[in-house]
């Protein structure tokens, strides 16, 4: 099977668009409360903070919609605790938005989380194949020490220095669309809450 025929590659290419139906439904069926907005909003901020930390190290390369790939094996920052901090951050954010909206709660939130868990597992298995081929033993050691989605408390320490360093400016630049989407959805939910009071 060529990479182009691999369903995991297709899911990877569409990963930026698959949240849209869930986000639209969470706004259309929203029943936010003050408590849900505060609690869910805090969870969204936590998820985005994790994403921003990761993107500020790996850079705009994470925005690619072409083939699965990567120039560097990054094992520092959040990657020293969990192999897929951006995907984990996304799932935390979607959970936060689901709580903020209280849309068809808890069923829509659970459906979204199940979908994203399946989607990210498909993508991650393809990415892992690529990383194993490209980085060999270095990736094997990292993979054995750091879990996919469940963070470890102590950071992983690689013998090799990290090829990328923290760059908040680059991270914020790369996260512009994500931040805009969060602001738009949050504003819609707050407006719906205010109109229903």
N, C-alpha and C positions, 0 to 999 in steps of 0.2 A: 504494500500500500504506500503510495507516495504521500508526501506531506499534504499536498493539495486535496487528496482524497480522504484525509483523516478528519473525522467529525470533530475531534478535539481542536483542530486548527480552525475550523469554521466557527466553533463556539468562541475561540479566542478572538477572532476577527470581529465578532458581533458583541463582545462583552460590554462595550460602552453603551449599547442600545437596549440590551435586555432589561435594564431596570425601569425603562420608561413606562411600560404598561402598569407595573406595580406602583410607581410613583403617582401616575395619573389616578389610579383607583384609590390610592390613599388620600388624595385630595378630594375626589368626587364623593367618596363615601365617608369623609371625615366627620368625626364627632369629638373634636378636641375639648379638653377641660384644662383649667389652669394647671392642675397637677400634672396631667399628661404632657402638656407643653414644656413644663419645667424639667420633669424627669427625662422625657424623651429628648429634649434639647441638650441636656447634659450628656446623654449617651451619644448623640450625634457629634458633639464637640470632641468627645473622647475618641471616637472612630476617625474623625478628620485629623485630629492631632497625631494619631498613629500613622495615617496616610502621609501627612505633610512631613513628618520626620523621615519616613522612608524615601519619599520622592525628593527630599532635599539632599539625599545622598546619591541615589541612582540617577536623578535628573529626568529630563523629558523623554528619555528612551522608553519609559514605561507607557507612553502614549501611543506607541506603534500599534497599527491594526493590520500590519502585514504578517509576516511569518513570525512564529515563536523564535525568540533569540535574545541575545544579550552580549554586550561587549566585554563585561567584567563579571567576575564572581564576587559579589559584595557580601561580606560577612560581618560588617560592623553596624553600629547604630541599632535599629530595631531588628535588623537581620541577624544580629548576634543572639537574639532571644527567640525569634520565630522565623521560619523560612519564607513565609508569605505575608508580611505585615500589611501590604496594600490590600490584599484580598480580605484579610481579617478585619482591617479597618473598614472596608466597604460593608461587610456583614454587620459590624457594630453600628455603622451609620444607618443602614436600612432598618435594623431593629429599632434604633432611636426614632426614626421617622414614623415607623409603624406605631410606636407608643405615643408619639406626639399626636398623630392623627386619630387614633382609636377607631380607625376605619374597619368595619366588620371584625372587630377585635374579638378573639385573638387569631381568627382563621386566616385572614389575609396576610397578617404578619408571619404566621407559620408557613403558609404556602410560599411566600417570598423567600423565607430563610431556607426552606427545603430546596427550592429552585436554585438559589445561589450556592448552596452547599454542593449540589450536583454539578452545576456549571463550573465552579472553581476546582472541584476534584478532577473533572475532565481536563481542564486547562493545565492544572498543576502536573498531572501525570505526563502530559506532552512536554511541558517546560523542563521537568526533571530529566526526561530522556535527552533533551538538547544539552542541558548543563552537564550531564554525565559524559556525553560524547565530547563536549568542548573542553571541560575542565578536569576530567578524569579523577585521579586519586584525591585531589584537593576538594572536589565537590563530594566525593564519597565520604571523606572524613567529616565534612561539614554536615552532610545529610544524616550521618549516623549520630551526630551530637545534638542537632537542632530539629525539633519537630515541625511538621507542616503548618499547623494552626494553633497548637497549644503551646503558649510561650513557656520558656524555661526562665527561672529566676535569675540565675547567674549568667552573664554574657559568655558566649562562645569566644574563645581566643584562638585566632589563626596564627600560625608561625609567620606567614607572609603579611606585610603591611597592606592595609586596605588600598585598593587602586583609586577609590573615590573618597572625597571628604565632604563634610557637611557644608551645604551651600543653601541657606534659607532663601536667598533671592531667586535662585534657580528653581527651588521647590515651589515657592509662591507663584512664580511664572507658569510652571507646569500645572499647578492646581487651580488656575483661574477658572476654568470651566466647571470644575467640581464645586468650588466655592460659590460660583454664581448659581448653580443648580440648587445647592443647599439653601442659599439665601432666598431663592424664588419659592421653593417648596415651603420653607419655614414661614415666609411672609404670607403665603396663601393660607396656611393653617392658622396663623395668628389672626388674619383678617376674618376668616370664617368663625373663629371663636368670638371675636368682638361683635360681629354681626348677629350672632345668636344670643348675645346677652340681653 
